[in-house]
Amino acid sequence: MLLLFLKLTCPRSLVQYINAEFASKYLKVNVAVKLQNCNGEQWDVCCTRLGRSGLRFGKGFFKFATDNNLSNGDKCKVELIQKTPVVLQLRRV
């Protein structure tokens, strides 16, 4: 399915910014998505507005990052697993 690559800017913070093109096609403001790790475990994460066109992972992302030992500068591949409800698999590359 569709892939997006992220370089984590502050995974231990509450937010992670998302590419505007990807966000506009597959994500909605204030609608929770599921982030899944490579083991199939899932976390609910809310998408919030960033400026006029961008979104970010907000509430719930800190827990996902902490539970998966993500660090500043980690590069991650995000794969759209399911559209309704949105499930994204995020794995370090």
Backbone torsions as a table, in degrees:
resi	resn	phi	psi	omega
1	MET	NA	-165.7	-176.8
2	LEU	-68.3	138.6	179.8
3	LEU	-117.1	148.8	174.5
4	LEU	-138.4	140.6	176.9
5	PHE	-111.8	132.6	179.9
6	LEU	-120.4	143.0	165.9
7	LYS	-107.6	116.2	-175.2
8	LEU	-66.6	125.6	-177.4
9	THR	-91.3	-38.8	-179.7
10	CYS	-153.9	68.1	-173.8
11	PRO	-62.8	-21.9	179.8
12	ARG	-86.6	1.2	175.5
13	SER	-90.5	-171.0	-177.1
14	LEU	-87.4	-8.0	-172.9
15	VAL	-135.7	159.0	171.1
16	GLN	-144.3	126.3	-175.8
17	TYR	-76.7	145.7	-176.6
18	ILE	-118.3	141.4	175.6
19	ASN	-52.8	129.0	-174.5
20	ALA	-61.3	-39.1	-179.3
21	GLU	-64.3	-46.1	177.8
22	PHE	-63.2	-46.5	-177.6
23	ALA	-60.3	-43.5	-177.1
24	SER	-66.9	-26.9	-179.3
25	LYS	-84.6	-35.3	-167.5
26	TYR	-124.6	-12.3	-175.7
27	LEU	-121.0	155.8	178.9
28	LYS	-129.7	146.3	179.6
29	VAL	-62.9	136.9	177.0
30	ASN	59.5	24.6	174.9
31	VAL	-116.3	125.9	-178.8
32	ALA	-69.1	142.8	171.1
33	VAL	-120.1	165.6	175.1
34	LYS	-105.5	127.2	171.2
35	LEU	-98.9	131.1	-176.2
36	GLN	-118.7	138.1	174.7
37	ASN	-90.5	-179.3	-176.1
38	CYS	-70.3	-11.9	176.7
39	ASN	-90.9	-0.6	179.8
40	GLY	87.7	0.0	176.8
41	GLU	-74.0	144.1	-175.0
42	GLN	-125.6	148.2	176.8
43	TRP	-129.0	139.0	174.3
44	ASP	-81.2	129.0	-179.6
45	VAL	-133.8	133.9	-179.6
46	CYS	-90.8	142.5	175.0
47	CYS	-98.7	129.4	179.0
48	THR	-122.5	158.0	-176.9
49	ARG	-68.9	142.1	173.3
50	LEU	-133.0	103.4	-177.7
51	GLY	68.0	-150.8	-176.3
52	ARG	-84.5	-32.7	-173.5
53	SER	-125.7	-14.6	-175.3
54	GLY	-93.0	162.6	174.9
55	LEU	-131.1	166.5	174.7
56	ARG	-143.3	154.1	169.9
57	PHE	-76.0	127.1	-179.1
58	GLY	-113.3	-116.9	-176.0
59	LYS	-51.6	126.9	179.5
60	GLY	103.7	-22.1	-177.8
61	PHE	-69.5	-37.2	179.1
62	PHE	-58.0	-44.6	179.3
63	LYS	-62.9	-44.6	178.3
64	PHE	-59.5	-47.7	-178.0
65	ALA	-63.3	-43.7	-179.7
66	THR	-65.2	-47.6	-178.2
67	ASP	-64.4	-24.3	-177.7
68	ASN	-107.8	13.3	175.9
69	ASN	53.1	41.8	177.8
70	LEU	-80.6	143.7	-177.6
71	SER	-125.2	159.3	177.0
72	ASN	-55.1	130.7	179.0
73	GLY	90.6	-9.1	176.8
74	ASP	-59.3	139.3	174.9
75	LYS	-99.8	131.5	-176.4
76	CYS	-127.6	145.3	173.6
77	LYS	-99.9	130.1	177.9
78	VAL	-113.2	125.0	-179.5
79	GLU	-119.8	130.9	175.7
80	LEU	-75.1	112.5	-177.9
81	ILE	-91.3	-38.3	-175.9
82	GLN	-149.5	140.6	-177.9
83	LYS	-87.8	-37.4	-176.5
84	THR	-135.7	112.0	-14.5
85	PRO	-66.8	160.5	-175.9
86	VAL	-70.0	125.1	173.2
87	VAL	-125.3	123.4	178.6
88	LEU	-116.4	130.0	174.0
89	GLN	-95.3	126.1	-179.1
90	LEU	-117.4	122.5	178.9
91	ARG	-137.7	145.2	178.6
92	ARG	-69.7	138.3	176.9
93	VAL	-118.9	NA	NA
